[in-house]
Amino acid sequence: MNRLPTSSHDDFDHSLRQLQQHAEGALSPATLSRLRQARQQANAPASPWRRRGWWLATACSAVLAVTVAVRFNSPAPPVLPAATAALTGENDADDTLLFDESPELYLWLGSDGALAME
């Protein structure tokens, strides 16, 4: 019954206009009144609280963006020399190498039992 014509654009436009008029005629006056009120309220300016909410959201996102930018643009922490890193305990992999490189430790462990208990 409601087939769209494929012959030309004018027929298509005419059939759509008829469908719209039919739909508008099917609406009750109360529904049209509510739609008209909703359209008028949508065109009304936003309340001051709503505008302040947008400003607050914009300010918070700006603060977050600046924080992230400062975090990623900060210089890298200074690199400590190996001897200082071993003393501070920051480089655990080098601590095991210190025991492997110290022959005095093995001499002390292999020495007399009384001396080892000191």
C-alpha positions in Angstrom: 0.0 0.0 0.0 2.8 2.5 0.9 5.3 1.6 -1.7 7.9 4.2 -2.5 8.0 5.1 -6.2 11.2 4.6 -8.0 10.4 6.5 -11.2 11.6 10.0 -10.2 12.5 12.1 -7.2 9.3 14.2 -7.4 7.1 11.1 -6.8 9.3 10.1 -3.9 9.0 13.6 -2.3 5.3 13.7 -2.9 4.7 10.3 -1.2 6.8 11.3 1.8 4.8 14.5 2.2 1.6 12.5 2.2 3.0 10.1 4.8 3.9 13.1 7.0 0.5 14.7 6.7 -1.2 11.4 7.5 1.0 11.0 10.6 0.3 14.6 11.8 -3.5 14.0 11.3 -3.3 10.9 13.5 -1.9 12.8 16.5 -4.3 14.1 19.1 -4.4 17.8 20.0 -3.0 17.0 23.5 0.0 15.3 22.1 0.6 18.2 19.7 0.4 20.6 22.6 3.0 18.5 24.6 5.3 18.4 21.7 5.0 22.1 21.2 5.8 22.8 24.8 8.8 20.4 24.7 10.1 22.2 21.6 9.8 25.6 23.4 11.5 24.4 26.5 14.3 22.9 24.4 14.9 26.4 22.8 15.0 28.1 26.3 18.4 29.2 27.5 20.2 26.9 29.9 19.9 27.5 33.7 22.9 29.2 35.5 23.5 26.0 37.4 23.8 23.9 34.2 26.2 26.4 32.7 28.3 26.3 35.9 28.4 22.6 35.7 30.0 22.8 32.2 32.5 25.3 33.4 33.4 23.0 36.4 33.8 20.0 34.1 36.0 22.0 31.7 38.2 23.2 34.6 38.6 19.7 36.0 39.6 18.3 32.7 42.0 21.1 32.1 43.6 20.5 35.5 43.9 16.8 34.7 45.5 17.5 31.4 48.1 19.8 32.9 48.9 17.3 35.6 49.4 14.5 33.0 51.5 16.9 30.8 53.7 17.9 33.8 54.1 14.3 34.8 55.3 13.1 31.4 57.5 16.2 30.7 59.4 16.0 33.9 63.1 15.1 33.6 64.1 11.6 34.3 65.5 10.9 37.8 69.3 11.1 38.1 71.2 8.0 37.5 73.4 7.1 40.5 76.9 5.6 40.0 77.2 1.9 40.7 79.0 2.3 44.0 76.3 4.7 45.3 73.5 2.5 44.1 75.0 -0.5 45.9 75.2 1.5 49.1 71.6 2.7 48.9 70.3 -0.7 48.0 68.5 0.4 44.8 70.2 -2.1 42.5 69.6 -5.6 43.9 71.2 -7.4 40.9 74.6 -5.7 41.7 74.4 -6.7 45.3 74.8 -10.4 44.4 77.7 -9.5 42.2 79.5 -7.9 45.1 79.6 -11.2 47.0 80.8 -13.1 43.9 83.7 -10.6 43.4 84.9 -10.6 46.9 87.5 -13.4 47.6 87.9 -12.2 51.2 84.4 -13.3 52.0 85.2 -16.9 50.9 88.5 -16.8 52.8 86.7 -15.7 55.9 84.0 -18.4 55.5 86.6 -21.1 55.1 88.7 -20.0 58.0 88.6 -21.2 61.6 85.1 -21.7 63.1 85.8 -19.4 66.1 86.9 -16.6 63.8 83.8 -17.1 61.6 81.5 -16.6 64.7 82.9 -13.1 65.5 
